[in-house]
């Protein structure tokens, strides 16, 4: 590029170029809620993780959060430089959309879910709000959100299931009151949690969980409510609920009243099962920052092909959703919906996903190379060690 044109581009796009040129550690800790905020004394977030490598320490946070590895940090650093250079030559908004599309394609490829649409989010908790928005838009209200395994899901779910703020700061940096309603999401929403343990602390059997879920859905439909049923596959302890047969029975009984979202945020689930969920028309929540040990946090909502066409008809986002997601998180095909959302690129979110899968997919390649026999052996050993807890359903489906 001639020097004069480069100078013109730098002047015209200076704010965007300065934004993407911020220190990498600052970017990796940006674009999320208060959980990513760093303590000034040691540069750790509330989970004790850092946005820079700590090679002398071992991370044991595969169910919640980990510090970034040196390899992922190097990839993020290279990706940041490539993004900055591309933004000096073209419109930064278009460049960022291109990079987000590349990340979508990479995630689809590595999860083996061709045909599904990918909506990125700063975390799995944020993705729950995106799901609530879509289901309300598709089904209408009043809506009941029913959470299976409510005592094993994320702590923010009690708020997001009702359309309320789950932190005192949103991913867009807006200061809010935790637990307060979000405009456009909270109206005419009732929520019900179905924990694995009953009120006496006793674990429900699989049959009891199935019966509780089916009865709750039937009751909600009988009240004249639409239903968003969030099922668990799998929790931090590897627990699942309800059974596949129960989920299918619910979907078959009330095809026009119920939408199902699978909480697979731990990503302790095999590719065949992910494909099966999507082929059945279920939404799926995933993250790259838990079992796949990417840096905290990165989330995504997988939209099944059967519902993607219906989303085309949504003309605008609800007012409060713009505090949690930007237009770049959503596929370009949903043009009208995207236009109603902020145009602010979330570089931190993109870099965290890039460290997990976007454009590189190193962690996913590693999962493919992990020998199934060894995976099953480790799961059996873990299950044996876990028997003292009372129940173990450790995810033994190897990634294939």
N, C-alpha and C positions, 0 to 999 in steps of 0.2 A: 504494500500500500504506500503511495507517495506520502511524503512527510506532511504536506499541507492537508491532505485528506485525513491523515491520522490525527493531526491536531484538531481538526474540525470535529471528528468523531469523539475524541476525548473530551472536548469542551461540551458538546451536546449531551453526551451520556455520562458526564462526570459523576453525578450522584450514584448511579448504578455501578459504575466502575469502582468508585471508592467503597461501596458496600461490599462487593465481592472481593475486594483487596484487603479487607480487614484481617488481622491475625487469625490464623487457622483455628487456634484454640478458642478464640472468641466466637468464630462462626459455628464451630461444633457445639458450643453451649448455647446457641441462639435458636430462635424459632420454636421454642417449646414453652411449657408452663413452668411454674415455680420449682418443679422438681429438678430442673436443669440449672437453676441458679447456683453459682459457685461461691463458696465461703472465701472471703478475701484472705484469710490467714493461710489456707493450704490449697486453694483452688480445687476443692472437691465439692461435688453436689451432695444432696441430702442422702444419697445412697453410698457415699464414700468413693464415687468414681471421678476420674479426671478426664478432661478432653485432650490429654496427651498421654503417650505411652509410659508405663511404669514397669519396665522389664524385670526389675528385681523383686516384684511382688506377684503373687498368684491370685487370680480372680476366681471366686467361687460364687458368682452371681448369675449363673446361667438360667435361673428362673425369674430374674428381675432385671439386673443391670450389670454391665461390666465396663471397665475402662477400655479405651481404644487400644488395639495392639499396634506394634511398630509397623507391621506390614500394612494394616488398614490406614494408619496415619500417613504413610508414604503415598498410598493410593489417593487419599483425600487431598494431599498436598499437590500431587500432579494434576488431579481433576480440577482443583481450584485454579491453577495456573492456566490450564487449557480453557476453562470457562472465561477467565479474564481476557485472554487473547482473542477468543471468538467474539466477545462482547465489544472489543475495540473495532471490530470489522463489520459488525451487523447490529441490528437493534437488540439490546440486551433482553427485552421481553421475549422476542422471538427465539433468541438463542437459548434462554432458560426453558422455554416450552420444548424446544428440540431435545435438550438434555433430559427433561422429565419424561418425554416420550421414549427416549433410549432406555431410561431406567425401567419404565413400564415393560418394554419389550424384553429386557434382561430378566426381570422378575417372572414374567410369564414363561419365558424359556426355561429358567432354572426350576420353577415349580411344575412345569409340564402342564400349564393351564391355558393353552391356546384358545382364543375365543372369549375368554373372560376379560372384563374391563377392570382396570386398576385405578382406584382413587387413593392417592397418597395422603398421609396424615402425620402429624408430629408424634403421635403415640397411639397405642391401641385404645386408650380411653377417648381420645379425640375421634377416632374412627367410629366409636359407638354413637357419638353425636351425629356424624354423617349418616349412619344407618338409620337413626331415628328420624332424621329429616326426610330421607328417601322413602321410608315406609309410610310416614304420615302423608307425604305427597302422593304416593301411589294408592294407598288404601283409604285415606281420610281419617276422620275422628268421629267419636271418641276412640281412643286407643289404649289398650292395656299392654304393658311390657312385662313379660314373665321371664324371670331369670332363673334358669336351672343351675344348681350348684352355686347359689348366691354367696355362700360362705367361703368359696374358693376362687372367686373372681377378683378382679382388681378393686381396690378400695374406692375408686372413683365411680364405680358402676352404680352405687346407690344414688348418686346425683345424676349421672348421664341418663339413666333409665327413665328419669322423670323430666329430662330436658332442663336440668339445672347446672350451674357452674360447679365444676369439681375442684377448682383451685382458686386462689386469689389473683391469679394472673393467667391470661389466655396465651396461646401460642403466638398471637399477633402483638403481644405486649400490653394488651388492655388490662387495666386494673379493675377487678370485679369483686363481688362479695361471694365467697365460697358458699354454695348451697342456695344461692338466689336463683330465681327462674330466668331462663333465657327466652327472650321475646321470639315468638314464632315456633318454638319447640315445646314449651311447657304446657301450652293450653290443651285441655281435655285429654290429659295423659294420666293414667293410673298405673302404678307399678306393684308387682308382687314378687318377692324373692322366695325361692324354694331351696333351702340349704340341704347339703348332704346329711347333716346331723339334725335330729329332731330337737324339740325343746328340752329334752332330758340329756342331750349330748350323745345320744346313741345314733350310730350310723344307720341310715335307711338302707334297706336292701335295694337291689336293682329294680325289682318288681314294685316296691313301694315308691321309688322315685318315678317310675313310669306312670303309676297310677296317680300320683300327685300332680304330675305335669299334665296328663290328659284331662284330669278333673278341673284343673285351673283354667285350661284353654276352653273347655266346654262351658264352664261357668261364665267366663268373659264373653264368649259368643252369645250365650243366653241372655246376657245383659244388653246386647246390642252393640258391643264393642268390637272393633277390629283388634287383632293381636299381633304383636311382635314377640316371638318366642326366641329367646337367646339360649342356645344349648352349649354345653361345655365339652370340648374335646381338644386338649385335656388341661387339667389344672396344674398347679405347681407340683402337686403330689402325683400327677398322672391320672387323676380320676376323671370319669366321663359320665354324663347324664344328659338326657335320658338315653335309652337304647336306640339303636338305628331303627328298629322296628317301630318303636313308639313315635319317633320323629316322622317316619313315613306314614303312620296311621293318622297323625294329626294333620299332615299336609293333604292327605287324601280326603279326610272328613270335611275340611273347611278350606278348599282351595281359593276361595274368593275373600275369605275373612282373615287368613293367617299368612304371615311371612316369617320365615325362619332365618336366623343368623347364627352361624357357628362361631363360637369363641375359640379360635385356634391360635390365639396370640402367643402361646408358648412355642408354636410350630413343632410340637412333638407329634407330628402326624405325617404319614407317608403321602407321596404324590398320588397314588391311586385313590386314596380316600379323599384328598382334596378335590380331585377331578370328579369323583362321584357326588360329592356335596354340590358342586357347581352344576353338574349335569341334571341334578334333581331340582335346580332352581333356588338353592339356598345361597344367601349372602355368606361370606366368610371373612372373619377378622384375623389378620396375621401381624406379626412384628418381626423385625430382624434383630432385635436387641435383647432377646432372652436366650432361648436354647441355642440360637445360632451366634450368640455372644458378640453381636455388633455393638457399637457404642450407643449408649442411651441418648434419646429414644427414637424409634422409627416405627411407624405403623402404616397399615394399608387395609382398605376395604376392597375385597374382591367381589365384583358384581357379576352374577351368572349371565350367560348369553340370553337366556329366556327373558330376563328382566331389563336388559340393556336398552332394548327398543322402547320400552315404556318410559324410561328415563328421558329419552329424546323429547318427550312431550312436556317435561317440566320447564316452565318458562323463567323461573326466578327462584333464588334461594330465600329462605326466611331471614328476617332482619338480623337476628342474633348469630346466625351461622358464620357471617363474615368476620367475627372475632376469632374464629377457630380454623378457618381454611381459606385458601386463596384460589383464584381461578386456575392457577398452574397445577394444582393438585388433581384437577378433574380432566378427563380425556377431552381432546379438542372436538370430538363429535357432538358433545353436549354444549354447543356454542351459546345458546340462549341462557342456560344456567350459569355458565362460566362468566358471561358478561355482567351478571348481577353480583359477582364476588370481587373482592379487592385484587388489584393487579400486582401486588407486592410479592416478589420472589422470596421464597423461604430457602435461602442458601444453606442454612444449617441443617434443615431437614433433608435436603437433597444430598448433602455431603455425608450425612449419617447413613442414608440408604446406599449411597455410593460405596461406603466402606463395607456394607453388608453384601449388596448384590449388584447395584446399578453399574452396568458397563464392565464389570469384572467378574462378579459371581464366584469369587474364590471360595467363600464359605460354602456355597452350594455345591461347587465341584468337590470340595472336601467331603461333604455329606454323601455324595454319590459314590465316592471311593471307599467309604467306610464299609468293611465287609459285613454283609447281613448276618452271617453266623456269629461274628464277634459281637455285633449289636445285640442280638438275642441273648447271648451269654451274659453280657453285662446287665441286661434288663432282668434276667432271672436272678442274678446275684443281688441286684438292687432290691428286687421284690422280696427276696429272702431276708435281707437286712431290714426291710421296712415292715415286716410282719407285726412288730411290736406296736405300730401305730394303730392297727386295727383293720386296715383295709389297704390293699395295694392293687392298682390297676396301671402299673407303669407302662408307658407307651413303648411297646415292643415292635411296632411296625417299622421296619427299616426303610430308610429313604431309598427309593429305587428310581 
